[in-house]
């Protein structure tokens, strides 16, 4: 159907479709109804659900090939005129009225909104939408333009204030108002550090972001350097061969170290393939990724895609991003102390007795937990594959079966061939297993490093995609000769803005992104590996401190027979 044949649809009509359960979003001014495609989507339906009622142009462009975008055209049902104002999607608590219900256009459809019409977009975020604990990421005045710091907090959001223990408790919320105060403070802090969430400012950021995307294409930075992968393959072969030879010699510890390093390096190429960053062909890169992840590493590429796509569209959201949902063992935001419901796992992340003990010491246990991260990935991979959580229709229907074959192959060569046949004693088996699984720990630290110390605030549905990615992600500064160790994860800011750029081109792209940030006034987070790790540990320690303050508030309430006034009565 030609562009002028699609009917123009009003905001009220689109709201009515969403209220009826339709998966509707905006792409290049066209209304896309994705219901028929959702069961076939290789990245799962959750990523689509977070785009319902929104202009998803930048998210779709970042994560999909031109061919995939072209296929989306068949799901067009109409078009919109002028600038689209985003709704809050249903999965995030947005409220929608059926078309049969009378009413004017609504611009604030949050769970606490009055659903009344408004002539302008509200720039205040939902009061409890999410935040992070105070972080040292931008504590220095030189990191942020002074004009951003002088901006007053908008109405409805409290200015940053002290969170000392002299906070007065309120019995009705069992200490929750303390956490809500922190949420308001962190939203206000982010609003001072980043550009305003108004139409003109965000439109300017989006326009320049899209212009940069075109410049990156014109400079050939989406083209893969296959010679770089020849070097990668040589490194992988060297580590695998060394592990095999040392195993034959009976040097089990050294063999395990080489095998762990082999797995550590493989993750980077699996990540590239999962983003179609090698050949840019969906099936070719998927097969490469499955061979690397499943056959050689024992991890599910399909699970990773489903998880990672959601992470890319709701980065650092405590309720929605699975990459920061590690309760009961770890919390990177004080909001997780409120027993939030995870929309990804579809369960309550209980702040229970186990969590209270674990979070108290999380800044000490952090690296220990990361050392066992690979074991958790096995569990998640098996659940994805054997419970059939991936797509069973569409272009990726057969990937699950290839992955299951890959799992069988992996546990044959590793579980039977090495652990059972090649190693003679149970103690040597235990040591080998532990060493080869602990050695890849740096990759888990590298992933966490990119986000754990960054903002977890929800700035509302009108924040642009590029600003959100820059606000929630940091890059790690390292010399070029160390790029092999970080595997592209040191350029997570660039990667989140343009996920399909091959990692060997990310260093060249970094300069362009820095220029973009300077032009639009968004702080670009770039820190050394050691300093970044200090920030992460500091963030965990701060959440632990906030948990202790919350516990004291609750103890005062519980111990007082007159909690509204904070006075106890002796018997």
Steps between C-alpha positions, in 0.01 A plus 500: 500500500643838404578743780210731417256207516546441871232673708604774736439381855434719803663461837165398646459222242845361579427515871183301437691232309746461785212482749363212293829314546661582165878527475519835326800731464623775268778445245599782264160666552315178410285307745622141533273229642741222598256245645545256210878529511560480876496115522763488223730771636843342562562742786176411679187705557615688812715743301199576278273551801729771635448693175118492498357849469843650431695628205741207467685630192839536665482175698392301192767661282773431756417132550378386157644468153359694207345176372319439829370854500374454147307189608331704771328709234248221444361566850418866433139593571513879486711808553522788744538867423754720674707423805396191698478528880583168660260311721628295793465137376257267681786276615640804685169587663349732239121540504298498177132573436287302254392700198140465611577704811454872443790732561761724345862420423705399804869585520575355844374143525715393794361269769446798734368742240150644504465418128384853424579680178797732485610743236869438558728213583577465869873502569474356847572133545289259695595561860583140571621404157849400599837635604848405598692565819738797511792418275840667464473476121444874446597645837768724356394838366720460194302199381183690419433832339432762764183614331347156552585507870331837553169383359233494774311182568155490340184530701400183672854371546681579821847648485794287605518482876688322769412138568648490846350289773306791647227421246160496673298187441137460413322199641255469215769402248723285721800711403422508128478880491874502572557308175254720312693805619817350355317442172397866479852613584661290231252608233572862593875431488476349151287790379775737609773303323328421169312702237139587569223258402312745278403455137749744347801369693425133447415551132835671450680206664313248285567696180874512567504135611343393169740720305789332681356159409510599133856632536609170657350313206665734249841446661461123471503431871222242467726294275668211679878462494532124447877509543436602859297181547787298354708629791218409739482146363877462537476608866211261568687213334812573701311494833301185411814318382691600812218374721492167314879448511525591868211265574685216326810579705299483821544870579135536592512841667680665208269323254196636685643852490540480121149357457353779712690760297369332183141538624568858607611592148222306327232709673603808302449337161170346614393851596600628156306224326193553716486860381559400136828687520707255295332427166181704572297201378256371761534126441873501426588696813251296705669174396843647578371611837343163581821317412699733724255530790332156510743253342818650645375687806190318624289818507184576302528773238120511471462567872762771477322669208167506678656635818734743327242657269292600801812633670569723200156666498448544878861536611550523877132496591468312832156366410568408138871442422600140581869593493468687832247266665709285731286476811532360761880507468564851374322835454636793298208730580318583822176438312572127509456522878128550429443144371436613143333280243726404211315532170767282337486208743133567585551459873554706813866557583452457873704705741489212746719374782758357259517829308542703819803294597649489149457871425657593832831359376454528121792740453722230651339199331470661154807341338435167669149493350637589157738205523200267489313698235551238230314239707194725507522541122482122462177500701346780295606337173347164592174663612479688169567195283325219684194701607455628146522869586628597156306545175356179356389665177652733248855520367661390828279194568787255437758683708376336818569152366846597380569645844383183676736303274771747597431444869527123453828547313641729768420273793637205306843651440520696825292303746584149381820539298688730740336490842434126506745330261809720495531596869568205734392615850196675641717766666673582172160512332370742761805727470489492119128582494534788746806653334366492145175660618663768716755612240231653268378716793644822349241490223222518761681789668535673162126468431403628846757777482321661207175559690506433875639845593278686255155651538200276561251788501193501279490839331162437339386378158607816315873451560667420170668168434853648459478704820380199699784283369758764587349554846500132593829377348870570542809428290833375633818674394775257403795496256443336159730207582255397776196492272529122467447463877186716510362365172306816413323518837712802585299692238154432641380858449571478128364147489172599664454788259588289193490129598571360153835671448772230488706523818828550319360833372377626838823683586478700177132573569575622853639833382186567297277423800706729724450782249127428498486513881681833510267641238175405678624554856471143629780389736706214359606259775855376444709357785795270553446135585610541862302820556192345341519201731534733798180674389313172476612386844416846633150477356446160660630633832261797479198276440615288794512817712151597385375153590643548851323836535176343381538223757547760776189687385299181511639409844392838638151450362474145627627589847269796550141464617434848361698493175341810351678708763798276561433462877493167681314436825639306790283230646 
